[in-house]
């Protein structure tokens, strides 16, 4: 679910019992540990997550599920979401928290470690080097990730694994960003990463460090010409309205997620418990590329929501590579990074990239004109206070994994276009056009639309307009809003 509502609370993932046979084969040094289903008290590990939930990082979520299957209840993971409060350095805060024993586990994008004096992951962010999911998988299957993880020891954390995530593409506000000429003189959003900053500067653009909330504020204030993002997160964060243009065949770099552990906490586990974590990390890494490779479906979904896609020509691709030449010269001053880049280039020569991402008919050209927020109204008849109750049974019916957090009562106040309470975050507004009500949530950076009707007593019945996260749909509109004032 998106990072609003009750998701600011820690989420405990309970781990069920599996066969002792699986547990018994996990680690050769686990004689002192409890077997799965044993009488020992479960170990609870706190995992710091800078996102609103793990659904935004399916490979990390898979790691957690694998720990569940392999531990047999001996280990429990408590996921603490929104670590860092969506600050621009939230991922760095996760790393520091794990090093300082404030969290036992965490994850961060490989892109951020060059801001923390760790250079071993730099090759993963070399612009336009890893440009296909097949190559990303080949890199993960090599011995490079293991060598890269060793660089984390100097900052006091232990690396458990490197996982694949989405390929990041240029997303633009007014027109597709294809060749180098489209970037010059613009302001482009990046995460807090020296490598990304250097690459964007090489294209003649001004990088702006953003992380979710600051990105959305910059879009509202018309400060950004574009930003880099995977199509999965582009769809999930509902960004087709403020930034509808995507260059389909430019993959700037992959997001690759690094699983972290506090060395002291890891050492305090039994060998068997460490074995469960290590096996879960290996399994997640092995499956992560298949989990991440969903661009074709994301393209179709976002096209339906108004996104428009373009291809860069061969000449435009060549102009980007020429512009990035100084970046490679700088990266290759580090001997290890140079060796990794050479290994990845060799893998690229022997790894078929597969078919290019296909753009369906009707998904190119100029984005459809979106109705301005001011075109809607805030009918006085909607003013009032509403309340609805979500029960444990409701949560079970929709498969919500956090049934224990129910029952949950939501109170929403609507007043002349402003929203207070409910599931929409601070500073939310709404507007109505016909039978559609749209809630804008600047704090979290996306909008949600519903068709609605009011019954004879003023109660509101909302139906989600896709695409919408199923958790948001459940928490915001599963029950009718009863008007109480």
ABEGO torsion letter per residue (X at the ends): XBBBEAAABBBBBBBBBBBAAAAAAABAAAAABBBBGBABBBBBBBBBBABABAAABAAAAAAAAAAAAAAGGABBBBBBBGBGGGBAAAAAAAAAAAAAGABABBBBBAAAAAAAGBAAAAAAABBGABABAAAAAAAAABAAAAAAAAAAAAAGBBBAEBBBBBBBBBBBAABBBBBAAAABGBBBBBBBBAAAAAAAAAAGBBBBBBBGAAAAAAAAAGABABBBBBAAAAAAAGAAAABABBBAABBABBBBBBBBBBAAAAAABBAAAAAAAAAAAAAAAAAAAAAABAAAAAAAAAAAAGBBBBBBBAAAAAAAAAAAAAAAAAAAABAAAAAAAAAAAAAAAABBAEBBBBBBBGABEBBBBBBBAAABBBBAAABEBBBBBBBAAAAAAAGBABAAAOBBBBBBBBBGGBBBEEAAEBGBBBBBBEABBBBBBAAAGBBBBBBBBBBAAGBBBBBBBOBBBAAAAAAAAABBBBBAX
